[in-house]
């Protein structure tokens, strides 16, 4: 993580503020231990992104995918709770963050992909979907390949909805994500792609829904 990735810190975390941040290429994550406050607003100088056509699905992963069942937004709170497990290495999702994304889900902005096997939730991911951008926040797995399978399903959903114009923001490129086809682009290039992805989004309509 580059020290320049952290743009600023604050103690406020609101729906309008977070939507404004995403519009500017920022995302929130606490700077303290296990994501505790204050809230850091991050914009990596080298952004992890997945573009259409870049997802790498190995033969073993393709075989695993066929063993799972998938749903979309069927268990959003459960997915966030699993991602927020404080016993996970690198845990950063606090109750404040969890509540915020549940509110974003209620407003139709945050979404989840669930992976099931034998009726049990075995993996999933969640993030913010705005226009042609899906900003991934976290993923989890309880059986091998379940989180990877969630990404495969997300790509399918985005491709059905947006053709080949979508972009998945993974924030940073990790070795795991790189193996799946996630690449790095510089911040300026990301902002250009972000502007195109968000050009039809009515942020005012989201921010001013009842309860804001």
C-alpha positions in Angstrom: 0.0 0.0 0.0 1.5 3.4 -1.1 1.3 6.1 1.6 -0.1 8.4 -1.2 -3.2 6.1 -1.4 -4.7 7.8 1.7 -6.2 11.2 0.7 -7.7 12.4 3.9 -9.4 11.3 7.2 -12.7 12.3 8.9 -15.1 11.2 11.6 -18.2 11.4 9.4 -19.6 8.5 7.4 -22.9 9.3 5.6 -24.7 8.1 2.5 -24.3 11.4 0.6 -20.7 11.6 1.6 -19.9 8.1 0.5 -21.7 8.6 -2.8 -19.7 11.8 -3.4 -16.6 9.9 -2.6 -17.3 7.1 -5.1 -18.0 9.7 -7.7 -14.5 11.1 -7.1 -12.8 7.8 -7.0 -12.5 7.5 -3.2 -13.7 4.8 -0.9 -13.9 4.6 3.0 -11.9 2.4 5.3 -10.9 3.1 8.8 -7.2 3.8 9.5 -7.1 2.2 12.9 -6.7 -1.4 14.0 -9.2 -3.7 12.3 -10.7 -0.7 10.5 -11.4 1.4 13.5 -11.7 5.2 13.2 -11.0 7.7 12.1 -12.3 7.0 8.6 -9.7 7.1 5.9 -10.7 8.1 2.3 -8.6 6.2 -0.1 -7.7 6.5 -3.8 -4.9 4.2 -4.7 -2.3 5.7 -7.0 -2.3 2.3 -8.8 -5.8 1.0 -8.9 -6.8 -2.6 -9.2 -9.4 -3.1 -11.9 -11.0 -6.0 -13.8 -12.1 -5.2 -17.4 -14.4 -7.2 -19.7 -12.6 -10.1 -21.2 -9.8 -10.2 -18.6 -11.3 -12.7 -16.1 -9.2 -15.8 -15.9 -11.1 -19.0 -15.2 -8.9 -22.0 -14.8 -10.1 -25.5 -15.6 -10.4 -26.3 -11.9 -12.3 -23.2 -11.2 -14.7 -23.8 -14.1 -15.3 -27.3 -12.6 -15.9 -25.8 -9.2 -18.4 -23.3 -10.5 -20.6 -26.0 -11.8 -21.0 -27.4 -8.2 -22.4 -24.2 -6.8 -25.7 -22.4 -6.9 -25.8 -18.6 -7.1 -28.1 -15.8 -6.1 -28.1 -12.0 -6.2 -29.1 -9.8 -3.3 -30.8 -12.8 -1.6 -28.7 -12.6 1.6 -26.9 -9.2 1.6 -26.7 -8.8 5.4 -25.3 -12.3 5.8 -22.7 -11.7 3.2 -21.6 -8.5 4.8 -21.5 -10.2 8.2 -19.3 -13.0 6.9 -17.0 -10.5 5.3 -16.9 -8.6 8.6 -15.8 -11.6 10.7 -13.2 -10.1 13.1 -11.3 -13.4 13.1 -10.5 -13.0 9.4 -6.9 -11.9 8.6 -7.0 -8.2 7.7 -10.4 -7.6 9.1 -11.5 -4.0 8.6 -15.3 -3.9 8.4 -16.6 -2.3 11.6 -20.3 -2.1 12.7 -20.3 1.5 11.3 -19.2 0.4 7.9 -21.6 -2.6 8.0 -24.6 -0.4 8.8 -23.6 2.1 6.1 -23.6 -0.5 3.3 -26.8 -2.0 4.6 -28.4 1.4 4.1 -26.8 1.6 0.6 -28.3 -1.8 -0.1 -31.8 -0.5 1.0 -31.4 2.3 -1.5 -30.6 -0.1 -4.3 -26.9 0.9 -4.5 -25.0 -1.9 -2.7 -25.4 -5.4 -3.9 -24.3 -8.9 -3.1 -23.6 -12.2 -4.9 -24.2 -15.3 -2.9 -22.6 -18.7 -3.5 -24.5 -21.8 -2.1 -23.7 -25.4 -1.8 -26.2 -28.0 -0.4 -28.3 -25.1 0.9 -25.5 -23.5 2.8 -24.0 -20.0 2.2 -20.4 -20.9 1.3 -19.1 -17.7 -0.2 -20.0 -14.3 -1.7 -19.0 -10.7 -2.3 -20.6 -7.3 -2.0 -20.0 -3.9 -3.4 -21.5 -0.7 -4.8 -23.0 -0.8 -8.3 -23.4 2.6 -10.0 -24.0 2.9 -13.7 -21.4 0.6 -15.3 -19.1 0.5 -12.3 -19.1 -2.2 -9.6 -16.9 -1.1 -6.7 -16.0 -4.3 -4.9 -15.7 -4.0 -1.2 -15.1 -7.5 0.2 -15.5 -11.2 -0.4 -15.4 -14.3 1.6 -15.4 -18.1 1.3 -16.0 -21.1 3.5 -15.2 -23.7 0.9 -12.5 -23.8 -1.8 -13.2 -21.5 -4.8 -16.4 -20.1 -3.4 -15.2 -16.5 -3.5 -13.7 -16.9 -7.0 -17.0 -18.4 -8.1 -18.8 -15.3 -6.8 -16.6 -13.1 -9.0 -17.3 -15.3 -12.0 -21.0 -14.9 -11.3 -20.6 -11.1 -10.9 -19.0 -10.9 -14.3 -21.9 -12.8 -15.8 -24.4 -10.5 -14.2 -22.6 -7.3 -15.2 -22.1 -8.6 -18.8 -25.8 -9.3 -19.1 -26.7 -5.8 -17.8 -23.9 -3.7 -19.4 -22.5 -5.7 -22.3 -18.8 -5.1 -22.5 -18.8 -1.6 -21.0 -18.5 -2.4 -17.3 -15.6 -2.1 -15.0 -15.0 -3.8 -11.6 -12.9 -1.7 -9.1 -11.1 -4.0 -6.7 -9.3 -1.1 -5.1 -5.8 -2.7 -5.0 -4.4 -5.6 -7.0 -3.4 -8.5 -4.7 -1.6 -11.6 -6.0 -4.8 -13.5 -5.6 -6.8 -10.9 -7.7 -3.9 -10.7 -10.2 -4.3 -14.5 -10.8 -7.9 -13.9 -11.7 -7.1 -11.2 -14.3 -7.2 -8.0 -12.2 -4.7 -5.4 -13.6 -3.4 -2.1 -12.3 -4.0 1.3 -13.9 -2.7 4.7 -12.7 -5.1 7.0 -10.8 -5.6 9.4 -13.8 -6.6 6.6 -16.1 -9.0 5.2 -13.5 -10.7 8.6 -13.2 -11.2 8.7 -16.9 -12.8 5.2 -16.9 -14.9 6.2 -13.8 -16.3 9.3 -15.5 -17.5 7.1 -18.4 -19.0 4.5 -16.1 -20.9 7.0 -14.1 -22.1 9.4 -16.8 -25.8 8.3 -16.6 -26.0 8.0 -12.7 -28.4 10.4 -10.9 -26.6 10.8 -7.6 -29.0 13.4 -6.3 -31.9 10.9 -6.6 -30.0 8.4 -4.5 -28.8 10.9 -1.9 -32.2 12.4 -1.3 -34.3 9.2 -0.9 -36.4 9.1 2.3 -34.3 8.5 5.4 -31.3 10.5 4.3 
